[in-house]
Amino acid sequence: MALLIVVTLWNNKIIYEEEAYMKRIKFKKSIIIVVSIAMILLMVGCANKEEKEKSSKAFSNAESLFQSENYSEAIEEYKKVIEEDDDYEQAQKKIEEAEDTLYRDKMSQVNQMAENKYYDEAISALKDMLNNFDNDEIKKLIDLYKQEFTDEILLVAKSYADEKDYCNAVIYMSSISSSKENYDSEIIESKLSEYKQSLEDYALTQSEVLVEEKKYDDAVSLLENASGAMPDNKKISAKLKEISDTKPVTLSDIKVTNSDKFEQITDNAVEDTIGNTYAPGNLFEIHESWGNGFGEFYLGKEYKKLTGVIAPSDKCGNCTGRLEIYSNDKMIYSVKFNRKTTPVSIDLGISNSEWLKIQVAYVETDDSDGNPYVLLSDFQLDK
């Protein structure tokens, strides 16, 4: 019985000590919770204070920006003002006011662009405005200016086409292709295709006319311009190659291998003895003085015909000279001339000619006085 009493007392002691321990644990937890809540409240208070300071600074910055009419940045600063800020309502009003002012300013700029027919820039500006101002007025203006831009493109291109300047019509319409979202691309592409066909027809036909008139350089220039406008056009490229490969070569384009008293005239026009004027460039003057004057050229058997005009230069004395043309050291043409000689056209076959030599010799006469001078004008070699 005594043992039972002892055991019971011991158990009661253990239970008491455990309860006391648990009470101490709960108390400590309570202290920790209280401290934590206090710290959180303190941090929140600090954070709120910091946020309010940032908000106040943002409002101040926004006001300065607004006063300097920097409305876009002002709006961004006003949006940083928090609801707890006393200036929040004022910030919202200022945002609305700034947006309204900004909208009117941008619309004024857009309308000015359109008045100056800068439709591409006007439409792009309107599309940018949609990011901040999504309204029907902007969308309607985009549609309006898109149509006006399309009409303006067609009008400018037509002004070229009416003058048969299809090349610039195509170049112009192609140059605005990067702005296709700002005009009616279906209409423009259709008209561009039409002008490309007109350019192809005109370039091919007119180049043939120019070739018939022996205006080879003009034909090549026309086709080069057309090819620049339409680099992928195979017909124009083929015609350009054909004419370039077959067009005559001027004598001035061929290197003079050997010469004496043989001068190319490059500066000023010169006259013959009867007053005809000859343009510089593909123009040579040869004279005899104590020996024949001559010029020698390497042809490499590439040419079939030599054409040109011979005339006595106004420098020619009262004497007689003889112009001689040689192919591979064999004379194929000879003509005498003096101051009374009128211009002479030549047309000589020179197939298989490797070397060409043109020279002037003196012809002895009873009344000779001075030296013979002769002009070679517009000499060309046909392939």
Secondary structure, DSSP 8 states (H G I E B T S, - for coil): -HHHHHHHHHHHHHHHHHHHHHHHHHHHHHHHHHHHHHHHHHHHHHHHHHHHHHHHHHHHHHHHHHHTT-HHHHHHHHTT--TTSTTHHHHHHHHHHHHHHHHHHHHHHHHHHHHTT-HHHHHHHHHHHTTT---HHHHHHHHHHHHHHHHHHHHHHHHHHHTT-HHHHHHHHHHTGGGGGGS-HHHHHHHHHHHHHHHHHHHHHHHHHHHHTT-HHHHHHHHHHHHHH-TT-HHHHHHHHHHHHHS-EEGGGS-EEEEESEEE--SS-EEBTTS-EE-SSSEEEEE-SSS-EEEEEE-TT--SEEEEEEEEBTT--BSEEEEEEEETTEEEEEEEE-TT---EEEEEE-TT-SEEEEEEEEE--TT-BS--EEEEEEEEEE-
